[in-house]
Amino acid sequence: MVQNSEAQVRWLTTAVVAVTGALWGLTPLAFLLTGDPLRALLALVLLGGLLVVYARIVARHIAGTSQGPHRARIFLLFAVVVYGAIPFQGSVWIYTPLIVATAGLLLLPFRYGVGVLLVVAVAEYPLTRMEGASVEVPATYSSAGVLVAAVVAAGIVHYARFVRELRELRVALAEMALDQDRLRLAGQLHDLLGQTLTSIALKTELTRALFDVDRERAAAELAETIVLASDARAEIGDVVEATCALNLGAELTSAASLIELTGASCDLRLGFKEIDEETGDALGWMVREAATNIVRHSDARHCLIELNRVNGRVRLLVRNDGVRGEPAARPPGSGLAGLRRRVEKLGGTLEAGAVGEDGFEVRVSLPAVHDREGEHR
């Protein structure tokens, strides 16, 4: 989860800073278009330095961490650089105070950030007038433009943080859904075996106490203990059998919903509807395990689950992208190993491995009709 969160912060920060850098780059470009390469170079140096600091601010904000004890000094740095360069850069530089307003909204407490925003917007009016505006309307538009642009720029960073938090919430909910069945099974076994195991323990202690006193009664208690143990084993078998009897259609739907809960898209393609019970049971477990691995071991954006019948065999394909790290180095899970043994017992094959740059796929092939007679030969 931590690695996943860090990766999201990195790519969201990269996206926001790339867009911001492209917009800030319009100022040096404007100087070049007006035939002033020296001012263009100065603007490039100043804005490039501020963009490096801004990237750190954005990364911390998206990650939800503190901007540190020197955030007021960082804000003053933006203000000094931007306003200090106005006498040298002239009218082309006049819209850059929006950078100061944006920094104030991201670095300072909300009420101070809003105050800075309003001050910058109001100050933009006389600055625009001093730079040669002859009528009142353009200066007014300039103030409004700085106000709106700063709010939009800060809003983009806030939205990126919201996207990161929403993605983490979706993954957490998906993992909670995966654990729900295990908790339910654990609760059933606890309710089932709690009293039985207590009875077995008490009868065993009673048998040991009676062994040298009344062997006949001790033997009767031991026989009852054996019956209790046999009944408990049978009840456990019933619970396990009920748990293992998966409905393939329900598992396919559940897997698609679980994957989509993480924010990924899932393409579910079914080539037929009826299937042998044993084969469907094995495929149901395969779909569940594959969906679990996708949620817990990848940052999938797209997933494909395909089920069809070819030449008397049922073929299942589960493919996803977004594998973390090198797909080839992904260790095989114990769940897949257990399912491979079950598939091979039914006369099928299971293949799992990397595909493409960051993809992973699982392929299962099973007989369409399970040969129950051949199993007991």
Residue, then its C-alpha position, 0 to 999 in steps of 0.5 A: m500500500v505504501q509503495n502504491s501511494e508513493a507511486q501515485v504521488r509521483w505520477l500525479t505530481t509529474a502531471v501537475v508540474a508538467v502542465t504548470g511548467a507549460l503554462w509558465g513557459l508562455t512568459p519566456l516565449a512571449f519575450l522571444l516573440t517580442g524580440d527580447p531574448l535577454r528578458a526571455l533568458l532571465a524569465l526562464v531562469l527565474l521561473g525554472g527555479l520557482l518551478v523546482v520549488y513548486a514541484r516540492i510543494v505540490a508533491r507534499h500537498i498531494a501526499g498530504t504531508s506538512q509543508g515544513p516549518h519554513r513554509a512562510r519563508i518559501f512563500l516570501l521567496f515566491a513573492v520577492v522573486v515575482y514582484g522584484a522582477i517586475p521593474f526589469q521585466g515589464s508588462v509581459w511579466i505582469y501576470t506572474p503574480l498569480i504564482v504568488a497567489t497560488a503559492g499562498l493558497l498551498l503553503l499558508p493556512f486557509r484564511y491567510g492564503v485567501g487573504v494573500l489571494l485577495v491582496v494579489a488580485v487587488a494589487e494587480y490593478p495598479l500594476t497593470r495601470m502603471e505598465g501602460a494600460s490606458v483604460e480601466v477595463p483591461a486592468t480590471y480584467s487583469s485582476a480578475g484573471v489573476l484571481v481566477a487563474a490562481v484559484v484554478a491552479a490551486g484547485i488542480v493540486h487539490y484535485a490531484r490530492f483527492v484523486r490519490e486519496l480516492r484511489e487509496l480508499r478504493v484499494a482499501l475497500a477492495e482488500m476489505a471485500l477480499d477478507q470478508d469471506r475469510l472472516r465469515l469462514a473463521g466465524q463459522l468454524h469458531d461457532l462450530l468448534g468452540q463448544t465441541l472442542t471444550s467438550i472433548a477436552l473435558k471428556t479427555e481429562l475425565t478419562r485420564a482421571l478415571f483410567d486407574v479408578d474405573r476403566e470401564r467408565a473411562a473406556a465409555e468416556l473415551a468412546e464418546t470423545i471419539v464420537l465427538a471428534s468424528d462429528a466435528r470432523a464431519e461438520i468441518g467437512d460440510v463447512v469446507e464443502a459449502t465454501c468450496a462449492l463456488n458459483l462460477g457466474a457469481e465469482l465472475t461478476s464478483a471479480a469484475s466488481l472487485i477489480e472495478l472498485t479499485g478504479a480499473s476497468c474490467d472487460l468480462r467476455l463469456g462465450f457460453k453459459e452452462i458448465d460442468e459442476e467440477t470444472g466450474d468449481a475449479l474455475g470459480w476458485m481460479v477467478r477468485e485467486a486471480a482477482t485477489n492477485i490483481v487487487r493486491h499486487s498491481d496498479a491495474r488500469h485495464c483487466l480482461i476476463e475471458l471464458n470460452r469453450v474450444n474443442g471440448r475444453v473450457r479456457l479461462l484467460v485473466r490478463n491485467d496491466g499495471v504490475r509493480g516492478e518487473p513482471a518477470a520477477r513476480p514470484p508465484g503465489s502459494g494460491l496459484a500453486g495450490l490451484r495448479r495442482r487442483v487443475e492438473k488433477l482434473g486433467g487441465t493445465l494452468e499457465a501464469g506469467a508476464v506479458g508485455e512491459d507491465g502485464f500479467e496473465v493467467r491461462v487455464s484449460l480444463p475438460a468441459v466435462h469432468d470424467r468422474e469414472g476416470e478419477h477412480r480408476 
